[in-house]
Amino acid sequence: MRLLFVAQGHNEQDQIGYTSAARQLLAEGVLTNVTFFFPFHDFAQRKSWEDTWKALIQAAKESEPTCIFFQFFNYHAEAIATLIRGLESLPSKPLIMTSYGDPFSSNLLFPHPPSSFMRIARAADLNFQTTMGRCADYLSRNAIRHIVFCPHGFCQKRFSPSSSELDTKRSFDISFVGSRNISKNPLSTLFYTGRRRQALVSLLQKDFGPRFALFGRGWKGFPSWQGPVAYANQIDAIRKSELFFGGYPGSNELLYQSDRPWIALISGVPFIDWDVPGLSWILQNGDDWYPVSTPSQMIIQIRFLLLQDQKPLQEKAHLAAIRAASRHSQYHRMRFMVRTASLRWAARDTRKTPPLPPFDFFLHDIDILKILPKILVGWKFPF
């Protein structure tokens, strides 16, 4: 497969987990050619989306891709009609696939995908989503087809598991890494999710005092605040505590999670997080993580774990990190998407429904056929 990778960012470093994964798949022979195109960089130079998309179409004519991948097309862009006309005119008739990484909802008060994404997704042969359930239903109602669940992963170029169990001597009992962002619009769901995160942080501060470490922007004035931490350094912050709490999620829609759980798992620190519907299909309760559903459950779970012998907990957390490294990196997600695209491409000439995507991130004891309607929508011919 020849891939034209339309990456979210200005250069390969911005999405190094995915761009390096594409290069690795090229080296492994899974891909036969990779060409990168960076719309943000091109737009910054041309100041015109029309010209940016014309440059992309020219790159496609020159590279003759089998597949064009619009990665995390979460941004607002113009001249989408020009882009779609250009894609339809390509002699190679490539398979078009998109991915969308931000939380959204069918709720009127929650952010919806920008119209630019909706339009390109309608023209696409494959749409990978990090959120399913009502979100997938919303896309399907809006004539978007072939919706496939693909979770976020950790960046394997920025993060790696410790080669051995961590020293159990830690500076703190529990830590949280995340910014304090509260929407000013009381009609927005983000207004309430931001307040819930703040309430959870305040509760941790109240119960654990100086044994609680708070990292991130916007928390100045909180007694446990340790200052901001760079994205690439967050594992170092997590490893300063006995336990780590992931925080209130950006969405409670089916299967949504950011890259936070995967980064937390790689840290090798026992990980408590807010339960999200469906996430227990991917992570093993009590081995990989400790899910909670209410603030009181959070406090009870943390207190219970702190009373346990820490060495067995650390051993389990180390094994969880090794498992995550073997299945949940951005390389694994890129490989899954390319393999899925290859199945659809191979089925084009047969006019038959292609085999199921090779879902390799679910727990081994999960019956994929039972949950299939929740992770795959519209997987049928015609294209």
Secondary structure per residue as TSV (DSSP state, phi and psi in degrees):
chain	resnum	aa	ss	phi	psi
A	1	M	-	360.0	133.6
A	2	R	E	-99.3	122.7
A	3	L	E	-113.3	129.2
A	4	L	E	-104.2	111.6
A	5	F	E	-99.6	106.4
A	6	V	E	-92.9	95.4
A	7	A	-	-89.9	146.4
A	8	Q	S	-79.1	110.5
A	9	G	S	143.5	-179.3
A	10	H	S	-98.8	-18.5
A	11	N	S	-160.5	177.4
A	12	E	G	-62.4	-32.8
A	13	Q	G	-64.7	-31.9
A	14	D	G	-60.9	-32.7
A	15	Q	G	-126.6	46.5
A	16	I	H	-60.4	-31.2
A	17	G	H	-61.6	-41.7
A	18	Y	H	-83.5	-41.2
A	19	T	H	-67.3	-39.6
A	20	S	H	-67.7	-32.9
A	21	A	H	-62.8	-42.1
A	22	A	H	-62.2	-40.5
A	23	R	H	-66.1	-36.6
A	24	Q	H	-67.0	-40.3
A	25	L	H	-65.0	-32.2
A	26	L	H	-64.9	-45.4
A	27	A	H	-64.1	-32.0
A	28	E	T	-81.5	-7.5
A	29	G	T	86.4	2.3
A	30	V	S	-69.3	-38.3
A	31	L	-	-108.9	148.7
A	32	T	S	-103.4	-14.6
A	33	N	E	-162.2	142.8
A	34	V	E	-133.2	127.6
A	35	T	E	-123.3	133.3
A	36	F	E	-103.9	143.6
A	37	F	E	-136.3	133.3
A	38	F	-	-118.6	97.3
A	39	P	H	-57.4	-39.4
A	40	F	H	-63.0	-42.4
A	41	H	H	-64.7	-45.2
A	42	D	H	-65.4	-43.0
A	43	F	H	-64.5	-37.3
A	44	A	H	-61.3	-29.6
A	45	Q	H	-86.5	-40.8
A	46	R	H	-90.6	-25.1
A	47	K	-	60.5	26.5
A	48	S	-	-151.2	121.4
A	49	W	H	-67.7	-34.2
A	50	E	H	-56.5	-48.5
A	51	D	H	-70.9	-33.6
A	52	T	H	-62.5	-45.2
A	53	W	H	-70.4	-32.1
A	54	K	H	-65.1	-37.4
A	55	A	H	-66.0	-37.4
A	56	L	H	-63.9	-45.4
A	57	I	H	-62.6	-37.3
A	58	Q	H	-64.6	-41.2
A	59	A	H	-62.3	-36.4
A	60	A	H	-68.9	-38.7
A	61	K	H	-63.8	-36.2
A	62	E	H	-77.2	-36.7
A	63	S	H	-91.6	-15.6
A	64	E	-	48.5	61.6
A	65	P	-	-73.1	152.4
A	66	T	S	-79.8	-32.0
A	67	C	E	-141.4	138.2
A	68	I	E	-115.0	123.5
A	69	F	E	-110.3	113.2
A	70	F	E	-91.6	95.7
A	71	Q	T	-80.0	129.3
A	72	F	T	44.2	59.7
A	73	F	-	-79.4	60.8
A	74	N	-	-90.4	-4.0
A	75	Y	S	-99.0	160.1
A	76	H	-	-82.7	127.4
A	77	A	-	-139.2	155.4
A	78	E	S	-108.6	177.8
A	79	A	-	58.2	35.7
A	80	I	H	-65.5	-31.0
A	81	A	H	-61.2	-40.6
A	82	T	H	-61.6	-43.0
A	83	L	H	-61.7	-48.0
A	84	I	H	-66.2	-41.6
A	85	R	H	-59.9	-41.0
A	86	G	H	-65.1	-41.7
A	87	L	H	-63.0	-42.1
A	88	E	H	-68.3	-22.1
A	89	S	T	-88.1	-6.2
A	90	L	-	-67.2	129.9
A	91	P	T	-61.2	-31.7
A	92	S	T	-76.2	-10.3
A	93	K	-	46.3	57.9
A	94	P	-	-69.6	155.8
A	95	L	E	-73.1	134.7
A	96	I	E	-106.7	129.4
A	97	M	E	-135.2	149.2
A	98	T	E	-125.0	163.5
A	99	S	E	-137.1	153.2
A	100	Y	E	-136.3	124.6
A	101	G	-	-109.4	-11.4
A	102	D	S	-89.0	153.3
A	103	P	-	-71.7	143.5
A	104	F	-	-151.0	178.6
A	105	S	-	-153.4	162.3
A	106	S	S	-78.8	-8.9
A	107	N	S	-64.5	132.8
A	108	L	T	-61.7	-26.0
A	109	L	T	-89.3	-0.7
A	110	F	S	-106.5	148.3
A	111	P	-	-57.1	139.2
A	112	H	-	-105.3	159.2
A	113	P	-	-59.2	145.3
A	114	P	-	-63.6	155.8
A	115	S	H	-61.0	-28.9
A	116	S	H	-62.5	-41.0
A	117	F	H	-67.1	-45.3
A	118	M	H	-58.3	-37.8
A	119	R	H	-73.2	-43.9
A	120	I	H	-70.6	-32.5
A	121	A	H	-66.7	-34.8
A	122	R	H	-64.8	-30.8
A	123	A	H	-86.6	-6.7
A	124	A	-	-86.1	157.3
A	125	D	S	-89.0	-21.7
A	126	L	E	-145.2	138.2
A	127	N	E	-133.4	111.7
A	128	F	E	-92.8	130.6
A	129	Q	E	-125.1	141.9
A	130	T	S	-91.1	-3.6
A	131	T	-	-132.3	133.4
A	132	M	-	-120.3	-144.8
A	133	G	T	62.9	-128.7
A	134	R	H	-63.3	-26.4
A	135	C	H	-67.9	-45.5
A	136	A	H	-63.9	-38.2
A	137	D	H	-61.3	-41.1
A	138	Y	H	-61.5	-45.5
A	139	L	H	-63.6	-43.4
A	140	S	H	-62.7	-40.5
A	141	R	H	-63.8	-23.7
A	142	N	T	-99.5	28.9
A	143	A	T	67.2	27.6
A	144	I	-	-99.3	129.2
A	145	R	-	-111.1	169.8
A	146	H	-	51.8	60.9
A	147	I	E	-94.9	123.1
A	148	V	E	-123.8	130.9
A	149	F	E	-73.8	130.4
A	150	C	-	-145.7	109.2
A	151	P	-	-72.2	166.4
A	152	H	-	-65.8	168.1
A	153	G	-	-143.0	174.2
A	154	F	B	-88.1	152.1
A	155	C	-	-77.2	111.1
A	156	Q	T	-71.0	-14.7
A	157	K	T	-85.9	-20.5
A	158	R	T	-103.6	-27.5
A	159	F	-	-131.3	145.6
A	160	S	-	-150.9	152.2
A	161	P	-	-71.3	155.8
A	162	S	-	-66.8	146.0
A	163	S	S	-72.6	-13.8
A	164	S	S	-148.2	171.8
A	165	E	-	-62.1	146.5
A	166	L	-	-76.5	153.1
A	167	D	-	-60.4	131.2
A	168	T	S	-76.0	-6.7
A	169	K	-	-80.4	107.8
A	170	R	-	-121.1	159.0
A	171	S	S	-79.8	-24.8
A	172	F	E	-135.3	162.5
A	173	D	E	-84.1	-42.7
A	174	I	E	-144.8	144.4
A	175	S	E	-136.1	160.8
A	176	F	E	-139.2	136.9
A	177	V	E	-120.9	120.2
A	178	G	-	168.0	153.1
A	179	S	-	-84.0	160.7
A	180	R	-	-97.8	97.7
A	181	N	-	-121.8	115.6
A	182	I	-	-125.8	120.7
A	183	S	-	-61.5	144.9
A	184	K	S	-85.3	-4.7
A	185	N	-	-95.0	107.6
A	186	P	T	-66.6	-11.4
A	187	L	T	-87.6	-5.8
A	188	S	S	-93.0	140.8
A	189	T	H	-60.8	-32.7
A	190	L	H	-63.1	-24.8
A	191	F	H	-61.3	-41.3
A	192	Y	H	-81.4	-38.0
A	193	T	H	-64.7	-37.4
A	194	G	H	-64.1	-40.4
A	195	R	H	-67.7	-36.0
A	196	R	H	-65.8	-41.0
A	197	R	H	-60.3	-44.7
A	198	Q	H	-62.3	-39.5
A	199	A	H	-65.1	-38.8
A	200	L	H	-66.3	-41.3
A	201	V	H	-63.1	-42.5
A	202	S	H	-62.2	-37.9
A	203	L	H	-67.0	-41.9
A	204	L	H	-63.2	-39.8
A	205	Q	H	-62.3	-44.2
A	206	K	H	-64.3	-42.8
A	207	D	H	-82.3	-31.1
A	208	F	H	-116.8	-9.6
A	209	G	G	50.4	-129.2
A	210	P	G	-69.2	-8.4
A	211	R	G	-86.0	0.6
A	212	F	E	-104.2	131.1
A	213	A	E	-112.6	126.5
A	214	L	E	-116.2	119.5
A	215	F	E	-118.8	139.3
A	216	G	S	139.3	173.1
A	217	R	T	-88.3	149.4
A	218	G	T	91.1	3.2
A	219	W	-	-104.6	12.3
A	220	K	T	-55.9	131.5
A	221	G	T	106.6	-20.4
A	222	F	-	-77.9	128.5
A	223	P	T	-56.6	-30.9
A	224	S	T	-91.3	4.1
A	225	W	B	-65.9	127.5
A	226	Q	-	-104.6	5.3
A	227	G	-	97.5	171.8
A	228	P	-	-72.3	163.2
A	229	V	-	-139.9	135.8
A	230	A	-	-64.5	149.5
A	231	Y	G	-52.4	-45.8
A	232	A	G	-72.4	-12.1
A	233	N	G	-106.2	7.1
A	234	Q	H	-67.2	-28.8
A	235	I	H	-64.5	-37.2
A	236	D	H	-60.2	-39.0
A	237	A	H	-67.3	-44.1
A	238	I	H	-60.5	-39.3
A	239	R	T	-72.7	0.3
A	240	K	T	-83.9	-6.3
A	241	S	E	-123.8	160.9
A	242	E	E	-68.5	-38.5
A	243	L	E	-133.2	158.9
A	244	F	E	-131.3	134.8
A	245	F	E	-108.2	128.4
A	246	G	-	-75.3	-32.0
A	247	G	-	103.8	169.6
A	248	Y	S	-67.4	131.3
A	249	P	-	-71.8	161.2
A	250	G	S	-71.5	-17.8
A	251	S	-	-158.0	146.4
A	252	N	-	-102.0	15.6
A	253	E	S	-70.7	159.7
A	254	L	T	-53.4	122.2
A	255	L	T	72.1	3.6
A	256	Y	-	-73.8	135.0
A	257	Q	-	-156.0	150.7
A	258	S	-	-83.6	-160.8
A	259	D	S	-81.7	-1.8
A	260	R	H	-57.9	-47.5
A	261	P	H	-60.2	-37.9
A	262	W	H	-72.0	-37.4
A	263	I	H	-66.9	-41.8
A	264	A	H	-61.7	-42.2
A	265	L	H	-62.2	-41.3
A	266	I	H	-63.9	-24.7
A	267	S	H	-64.5	-25.9
A	268	G	T	78.8	16.0
A	269	V	S	-105.4	133.5
A	270	P	-	-50.7	133.7
A	271	F	E	-122.2	116.7
A	272	I	E	-104.0	135.1
A	273	D	E	-148.8	162.6
A	274	W	E	-71.5	130.2
A	275	D	-	-68.8	137.5
A	276	V	-	-122.9	134.7
A	277	P	T	-52.5	128.6
A	278	G	T	92.4	-16.4
A	279	L	G	-68.6	-22.9
A	280	S	G	-72.1	-7.0
A	281	W	G	-76.8	-17.4
A	282	I	T	-110.1	-38.0
A	283	L	S	-112.3	139.6
A	284	Q	-	-86.7	117.0
A	285	N	B	-58.7	131.5
A	286	G	T	86.2	-15.2
A	287	D	T	-112.1	-53.1
A	288	D	T	-86.3	-36.9
A	289	W	B	-157.6	173.4
A	290	Y	E	-128.6	94.6
A	291	P	E	-78.4	145.3
A	292	V	E	-132.4	158.4
A	293	S	S	-125.0	-7.9
A	294	T	S	-140.7	159.1
A	295	P	H	-57.6	-39.4
A	296	S	H	-66.4	-38.4
A	297	Q	H	-61.0	-39.5
A	298	M	H	-58.1	-50.0
A	299	I	H	-64.9	-44.1
A	300	I	H	-61.4	-43.8
A	301	Q	H	-64.7	-43.1
A	302	I	H	-63.6	-47.1
A	303	R	H	-60.5	-42.9
A	304	F	H	-61.5	-45.8
A	305	L	H	-66.9	-35.2
A	306	L	H	-68.7	-22.8
A	307	L	H	-82.8	-11.9
A	308	Q	S	-82.7	162.8
A	309	D	-	-62.1	119.2
A	310	Q	H	-71.0	-27.0
A	311	K	H	-61.9	-49.0
A	312	P	H	-60.2	-36.7
A	313	L	H	-62.8	-42.7
A	314	Q	H	-66.3	-36.6
A	315	E	H	-62.5	-44.2
A	316	K	H	-64.5	-41.0
A	317	A	H	-64.9	-37.1
A	318	H	H	-65.1	-43.3
A	319	L	H	-64.4	-36.8
A	320	A	H	-62.7	-38.1
A	321	A	H	-65.0	-41.6
A	322	I	H	-64.3	-42.1
A	323	R	H	-63.1	-43.8
A	324	A	H	-61.8	-40.3
A	325	A	H	-64.6	-27.5
A	326	S	H	-88.3	-8.7
A	327	R	H	-139.9	-17.1
A	328	H	-	-126.0	27.5
A	329	S	B	-87.8	170.7
A	330	Q	H	-69.5	-23.2
A	331	Y	H	-62.6	-46.0
A	332	H	H	-63.0	-37.7
A	333	R	H	-68.5	-40.6
A	334	M	H	-65.3	-41.8
A	335	R	H	-61.7	-41.4
A	336	F	H	-61.2	-45.8
A	337	M	H	-66.1	-40.9
A	338	V	H	-66.0	-42.3
A	339	R	H	-63.0	-40.2
A	340	T	H	-65.2	-42.2
A	341	A	H	-62.9	-38.2
A	342	S	H	-63.1	-37.3
A	343	L	H	-64.3	-43.4
A	344	R	H	-68.9	-38.6
A	345	W	H	-63.7	-44.2
A	346	A	H	-64.7	-27.4
A	347	A	H	-84.3	-7.1
A	348	R	T	-58.3	-45.6
A	349	D	T	-80.9	-15.6
A	350	T	T	-86.9	-19.3
A	351	R	T	57.7	33.1
A	352	K	S	-120.4	157.1
A	353	T	-	-65.0	127.6
A	354	P	-	-70.2	163.8
A	355	P	-	-57.7	160.8
A	356	L	-	-64.3	150.0
A	357	P	-	-56.4	148.4
A	358	P	-	-81.1	68.7
A	359	F	-	-58.5	105.7
A	360	D	-	-115.2	11.7
A	361	F	S	-109.5	-3.4
A	362	F	S	-84.0	157.4
A	363	L	-	-59.8	148.7
A	364	H	T	-64.8	-25.2
A	365	D	T	-91.6	5.4
A	366	I	S	-81.9	129.0
A	367	D	-	-81.3	102.7
A	368	I	H	-58.8	-37.6
A	369	L	H	-63.6	-31.9
A	370	K	H	-70.6	-35.1
A	371	I	H	-99.2	1.8
A	372	L	H	-52.9	-44.0
A	373	P	H	-61.4	-18.7
A	374	K	H	-93.7	-10.6
A	375	I	H	-121.9	-2.4
A	376	L	E	-149.5	123.4
A	377	V	E	-126.3	124.5
A	378	G	-	75.5	34.0
A	379	W	-	-85.7	67.7
A	380	K	-	-142.3	159.2
A	381	F	S	-79.8	148.4
A	382	P	-	-80.2	166.7
A	383	F	-	-76.3	360.0
